[in-house]
Amino acid sequence: MASHGLDYDGCNFFRQRLVLSTLSGKRVKIKNIRSRDDNPGLRDFEASFIRLLDKVTNGSRIEINQTGTVLFYQPGLLNGGSVEHDCNPQRSIGYYLEALLMLAPFMKNSLKATLKGVTNDPVDPTVDLLKSTALPLMKKFGIDGEGFDLKVVKRGMAPGGGGEMANRIVESTRAVLNQFIPDIYIFTDHMKGANSGKSPGFGLTLVAETLSGSFFSAEMSSTPQGQGDPILPEDLGRNCAKLLLEEIHRGGCVDSPNQSLALLLMTLGQQDVSKVLLGPLSPYTIEFLRHIRDFFQIMFKIEVQKPLEDERKGGDKVLMTCVGVGYSNINKTLK
């Protein structure tokens, strides 16, 4: 891999840049990280993310200036193995886990990560969502194994960590979704005592499976204690059900939160043509495509497909095509 570096400005898309830097072996320098902010530099959750990358790699070089506004990252080899990490509670475990899922298949040793922190918050995908959508997607790319799983041992809501759910959410969700389909299964996972963490709260993750085995997801979490107006369980259930219907309307083979994971696995795939049909690209995905071009010099062919009025196929679709780089896991040594 060429070792010339890439320069970026600002704190946006921080994880994308560091994950792709790690996979491509290209060093990266990020300047002006909140340099005009009253509180300049890296946030605690970003520093925590860098520490996690350091734990799963071997020989990474990380330099941060005194104000935290400039970061230099020279990635080491993806080592994996057993890792424990306290995720900063400013972001949920999903923030860290999304990145680990992108890196895990390319590690020298199988990754066994124990992440502690906030399991459910209104900003990041929950562990439940990633388990029910990202894992099946990765299996379609041939990433599997007996130990390939995500498990929630204890729950923790923001700001401290911890939560309990209620039947009120289930009933209001059903009121919306039962209009379309009768067989809906909603499980409650009511954690008590030590397993429910330090802050009260509730949340809902909904997943729809298509006949061809694709998954669409939507989720909502209650407002963290002391941060804005509380939300009623009934409203949360109703709103989340509507979000799921929107995601189904967008359609494609992969739901919005997992678009970039699918595109990354296509990029790193064998030197052959890969195609995937997606719903409208999210702004995050569009930026991810730009970064894939920067780090791997891969450009996707993008074709918009408009369903006919009477087809009832939902929103516009985008057919994404690329030729993979034939990425070989240089970290894996032959036993």
C-alpha positions as CSV (number, residue, x, y, z in Angstrom):
1,M,0.0,0.0,0.0
2,A,1.2,3.5,-0.8
3,S,2.1,5.3,2.4
4,H,1.5,8.9,1.2
5,G,-0.8,10.7,3.6
6,L,-4.1,12.6,3.3
7,D,-5.0,15.9,4.8
8,Y,-8.4,16.9,6.0
9,D,-9.9,19.9,7.7
10,G,-12.3,19.9,10.7
11,C,-14.0,17.3,12.8
12,N,-16.7,16.1,10.4
13,F,-16.7,12.4,9.3
14,F,-13.9,11.7,11.9
15,R,-14.6,7.9,12.1
16,Q,-14.9,7.5,8.3
17,R,-11.4,9.0,7.9
18,L,-9.7,7.0,10.6
19,V,-11.4,3.7,9.6
20,L,-10.4,4.0,6.0
21,S,-7.0,5.2,6.9
22,T,-6.6,2.0,9.0
23,L,-7.8,-0.3,6.2
24,S,-5.8,1.4,3.4
25,G,-2.6,1.9,5.5
26,K,-2.5,5.6,4.5
27,R,-1.6,8.0,7.2
28,V,-4.0,10.9,7.8
29,K,-3.7,14.4,9.2
30,I,-6.7,16.3,10.4
31,K,-6.3,20.0,11.1
32,N,-8.6,22.7,12.5
33,I,-10.6,20.4,14.8
34,R,-13.1,22.9,16.2
35,S,-10.3,25.5,16.2
36,R,-12.8,28.4,16.3
37,D,-14.9,26.8,19.1
38,D,-14.9,28.2,22.6
39,N,-13.9,24.7,23.6
40,P,-11.5,23.8,20.8
41,G,-10.1,20.4,19.9
42,L,-11.1,16.8,20.1
43,R,-14.1,15.9,22.3
44,D,-13.7,13.1,24.9
45,F,-15.7,10.7,22.8
46,E,-13.3,11.2,19.8
47,A,-10.3,10.7,22.0
48,S,-12.0,7.5,23.3
49,F,-12.5,6.4,19.7
50,I,-8.7,6.9,19.0
51,R,-7.8,4.9,22.1
52,L,-10.0,2.0,20.8
53,L,-8.3,2.1,17.4
54,D,-5.0,2.0,19.2
55,K,-6.1,-1.1,21.1
56,V,-7.1,-3.1,18.0
57,T,-4.0,-2.2,16.0
58,N,-0.3,-2.8,16.5
59,G,2.2,0.0,16.0
60,S,-0.2,2.9,15.3
61,R,1.4,6.3,15.7
62,I,-0.9,8.9,17.1
63,E,0.1,12.5,17.6
64,I,-2.2,15.3,18.9
65,N,-1.1,18.9,19.5
66,Q,-1.6,20.6,22.8
67,T,-4.9,22.2,22.0
68,G,-6.3,19.0,20.4
69,T,-7.0,20.8,17.2
70,V,-4.5,18.8,15.0
71,L,-4.4,15.0,14.8
72,F,-1.8,12.9,13.0
73,Y,-2.6,9.2,12.6
74,Q,-0.3,6.6,11.1
75,P,-2.2,3.3,11.2
76,G,-0.5,0.1,12.4
77,L,-1.5,-3.4,11.6
78,L,-5.0,-4.6,12.6
79,N,-4.3,-7.0,15.3
80,G,-7.7,-7.7,17.0
81,G,-7.8,-10.3,19.8
82,S,-9.5,-9.6,23.1
83,V,-10.2,-6.0,23.8
84,E,-12.0,-4.2,26.7
85,H,-13.0,-0.5,26.2
86,D,-14.9,2.0,28.3
87,C,-16.8,4.0,25.6
88,N,-17.1,7.6,26.5
89,P,-20.8,8.2,27.4
90,Q,-21.1,11.3,25.2
91,R,-21.8,8.8,22.4
92,S,-23.4,5.4,22.6
93,I,-21.6,2.1,22.1
94,G,-23.1,2.0,18.6
95,Y,-20.8,4.9,17.6
96,Y,-17.7,2.7,18.4
97,L,-19.3,-0.6,17.2
98,E,-20.1,0.6,13.7
99,A,-16.4,1.3,13.1
100,L,-15.4,-2.1,14.7
101,L,-17.7,-4.0,12.4
102,M,-15.9,-2.4,9.4
103,L,-12.5,-3.3,10.7
104,A,-13.2,-6.7,12.4
105,P,-13.1,-8.9,9.2
106,F,-9.6,-7.7,8.4
107,M,-7.9,-8.3,11.7
108,K,-5.0,-10.8,12.3
109,N,-6.8,-12.4,15.2
110,S,-10.6,-12.8,15.7
111,L,-11.9,-9.8,17.6
112,K,-13.6,-10.3,21.0
113,A,-14.5,-6.8,22.2
114,T,-16.2,-5.9,25.4
115,L,-17.5,-2.4,25.2
116,K,-19.0,-0.6,28.2
117,G,-21.1,2.6,28.1
118,V,-24.4,3.8,26.8
119,T,-26.3,1.1,24.9
120,N,-29.2,3.3,23.8
121,D,-29.3,7.0,23.0
122,P,-31.2,9.1,20.4
123,V,-28.2,9.8,18.2
124,D,-26.3,6.6,17.4
125,P,-27.5,3.1,16.3
126,T,-28.1,0.8,19.2
127,V,-26.5,-2.6,19.6
128,D,-29.9,-4.2,18.9
129,L,-30.2,-2.4,15.5
130,L,-26.6,-3.4,14.4
131,K,-27.2,-7.0,15.5
132,S,-30.4,-7.3,13.5
133,T,-29.3,-5.4,10.3
134,A,-25.5,-5.1,10.0
135,L,-24.7,-8.7,11.0
136,P,-27.0,-10.3,8.4
137,L,-25.6,-7.9,5.8
138,M,-22.0,-9.0,6.6
139,K,-23.1,-12.6,6.3
140,K,-24.2,-11.9,2.7
141,F,-20.6,-10.9,2.0
142,G,-19.4,-14.2,3.4
143,I,-18.3,-12.9,6.8
144,D,-19.4,-15.5,9.3
145,G,-18.3,-17.9,11.9
146,E,-19.6,-19.6,15.1
147,G,-18.5,-16.7,17.3
148,F,-19.9,-14.0,15.0
149,D,-22.4,-12.3,17.3
150,L,-23.3,-9.2,19.3
151,K,-24.7,-9.6,22.9
152,V,-26.1,-7.0,25.2
153,V,-25.1,-8.1,28.7
154,K,-26.3,-5.0,30.5
155,R,-28.2,-1.9,29.2
156,G,-27.3,1.7,29.9
157,M,-29.1,4.8,28.9
158,A,-27.7,8.3,28.5
159,P,-26.5,10.3,30.3
160,G,-25.3,7.7,32.9
161,G,-26.3,4.4,31.4
162,G,-29.5,2.2,32.1
163,G,-33.1,1.6,31.0
164,E,-36.6,-0.1,31.3
165,M,-39.2,-0.6,28.5
166,A,-43.0,-0.7,28.7
167,N,-46.1,-2.3,27.0
168,R,-47.4,1.2,26.2
169,I,-44.7,1.4,23.5
170,V,-45.7,-2.0,22.0
171,E,-49.4,-1.1,21.8
172,S,-48.9,2.3,20.1
173,T,-46.5,0.7,17.6
174,R,-48.9,-2.1,16.7
175,A,-51.7,0.5,16.2
176,V,-49.7,1.9,13.2
177,L,-48.1,-1.3,11.8
178,N,-51.1,-3.7,12.1
179,Q,-52.9,-1.6,9.4
180,F,-50.4,-3.2,7.0
181,I,-49.6,-6.6,8.3
182,P,-51.0,-8.8,11.1
183,D,-48.0,-10.8,12.2
184,I,-45.8,-8.4,14.1
185,Y,-43.6,-9.6,16.9
186,I,-42.3,-7.0,19.5
187,F,-40.3,-8.3,22.4
188,T,-39.7,-6.3,25.6
189,D,-36.4,-6.5,27.3
190,H,-37.0,-5.2,30.7
191,M,-33.8,-4.8,32.6
192,K,-33.8,-4.3,36.4
193,G,-31.3,-3.6,39.1
194,A,-27.6,-3.5,38.2
195,N,-28.3,-4.7,34.7
196,S,-30.4,-1.6,33.9
197,G,-27.6,0.9,34.4
198,K,-27.6,4.3,36.0
199,S,-30.2,6.3,34.2
200,P,-33.9,5.6,33.5
201,G,-35.2,5.4,29.9
202,F,-36.8,3.3,27.2
203,G,-36.4,2.7,23.5
204,L,-37.6,0.7,20.5
205,T,-35.9,-1.0,17.6
206,L,-38.1,-2.2,14.7
207,V,-36.9,-4.4,11.9
208,A,-38.7,-5.5,8.7
209,E,-37.4,-8.4,6.7
210,T,-38.2,-8.6,2.9
211,L,-39.1,-11.8,1.1
212,S,-35.5,-11.8,-0.4
213,G,-33.9,-11.5,3.0
214,S,-33.1,-7.8,3.2
215,F,-33.6,-5.9,6.4
216,F,-35.0,-2.4,7.1
217,S,-34.7,-0.8,10.5
218,A,-35.8,2.1,12.5
219,E,-35.4,3.0,16.2
220,M,-36.0,5.7,18.8
221,S,-34.8,6.2,22.3
222,S,-36.3,8.3,25.1
223,T,-34.9,11.8,25.8
224,P,-31.9,11.5,28.2
225,Q,-32.8,12.6,31.7
226,G,-32.5,16.3,32.1
227,Q,-31.9,17.0,28.4
228,G,-35.0,18.5,26.9
229,D,-38.7,17.6,26.9
230,P,-39.5,14.0,27.9
231,I,-41.3,11.9,25.3
232,L,-44.3,9.7,26.0
233,P,-43.9,6.0,25.4
234,E,-47.0,6.1,23.1
235,D,-45.5,8.9,21.0
236,L,-42.2,7.1,20.7
237,G,-43.9,3.9,19.5
238,R,-46.0,5.7,16.9
239,N,-43.1,7.8,15.6
240,C,-40.8,4.9,15.4
241,A,-43.4,2.8,13.4
242,K,-43.7,5.7,11.0
243,L,-39.9,5.9,10.6
244,L,-39.9,2.2,9.7
245,L,-42.5,2.8,7.1
246,E,-40.4,5.6,5.7
247,E,-37.3,3.3,5.5
248,I,-39.4,0.6,3.7
249,H,-40.6,3.3,1.2
250,R,-37.0,4.3,0.5
251,G,-36.3,0.6,-0.1
252,G,-33.3,-1.0,-1.8
253,C,-31.4,-4.1,-0.5
254,V,-29.8,-2.3,2.4
255,D,-31.3,0.2,4.8
256,S,-29.9,3.7,5.3
257,P,-27.7,3.2,8.4
258,N,-25.9,0.3,6.7
259,Q,-25.3,1.8,3.2
260,S,-21.7,2.7,3.9
261,L,-20.9,-0.8,5.4
262,A,-22.2,-2.4,2.2
263,L,-20.3,0.0,-0.1
264,L,-17.1,-0.6,1.9
265,L,-17.4,-4.4,1.6
266,M,-17.9,-4.0,-2.1
267,T,-14.9,-1.7,-2.4
268,L,-12.7,-4.2,-0.6
269,G,-14.1,-7.2,-2.5
270,Q,-12.5,-9.2,-5.2
271,Q,-11.4,-7.5,-8.4
272,D,-14.8,-8.1,-10.1
273,V,-17.9,-6.1,-10.6
274,S,-20.2,-5.7,-7.6
275,K,-23.7,-4.2,-7.7
276,V,-26.1,-3.2,-5.0
277,L,-29.5,-1.5,-5.2
278,L,-30.0,1.2,-2.5
279,G,-32.7,3.7,-1.7
280,P,-31.8,7.4,-1.8
281,L,-28.2,7.9,-0.6
282,S,-28.0,9.5,2.9
283,P,-25.7,12.6,3.2
284,Y,-23.4,10.4,5.3
285,T,-23.1,7.8,2.6
286,I,-22.3,10.5,-0.1
287,E,-19.4,11.7,2.1
288,F,-18.3,8.1,2.6
289,L,-18.1,7.6,-1.2
290,R,-15.9,10.6,-1.4
291,H,-13.6,9.2,1.2
292,I,-13.5,5.8,-0.5
293,R,-12.3,7.6,-3.6
294,D,-9.6,9.4,-1.5
295,F,-8.3,6.3,0.2
296,F,-8.8,3.5,-2.3
297,Q,-9.2,5.4,-5.7
298,I,-12.4,3.6,-6.2
299,M,-15.3,5.4,-8.0
300,F,-18.8,3.9,-8.1
301,K,-21.1,4.1,-11.1
302,I,-24.4,5.6,-9.8
303,E,-27.6,5.0,-11.8
304,V,-30.9,6.4,-10.5
305,Q,-33.9,4.2,-11.1
306,K,-37.4,5.8,-10.9
307,P,-40.1,3.3,-10.1
308,L,-43.3,3.7,-12.3
309,E,-46.3,5.4,-10.6
310,D,-48.4,2.2,-10.5
311,E,-45.6,-0.1,-9.3
312,R,-45.9,0.7,-5.6
313,K,-42.2,0.3,-5.2
314,G,-41.6,3.3,-3.0
315,G,-39.0,6.0,-3.6
316,D,-36.3,6.4,-6.2
317,K,-33.6,3.7,-6.2
318,V,-29.9,4.0,-6.9
319,L,-28.0,1.2,-8.5
320,M,-24.4,1.3,-7.3
321,T,-21.7,-0.5,-9.3
322,C,-17.9,-0.8,-8.6
323,V,-14.9,-3.1,-9.2
324,G,-13.4,-4.2,-5.9
325,V,-9.7,-3.6,-5.1
326,G,-9.2,-7.2,-4.3
327,Y,-8.2,-6.3,-0.7
328,S,-6.3,-9.1,0.9
329,N,-6.1,-9.4,4.7
330,I,-2.3,-8.8,5.0
331,N,-2.8,-9.0,8.8
332,K,-3.9,-12.6,8.7
333,T,-0.9,-14.9,9.0
334,L,-1.2,-18.5,7.8
335,K,-1.3,-20.8,10.8
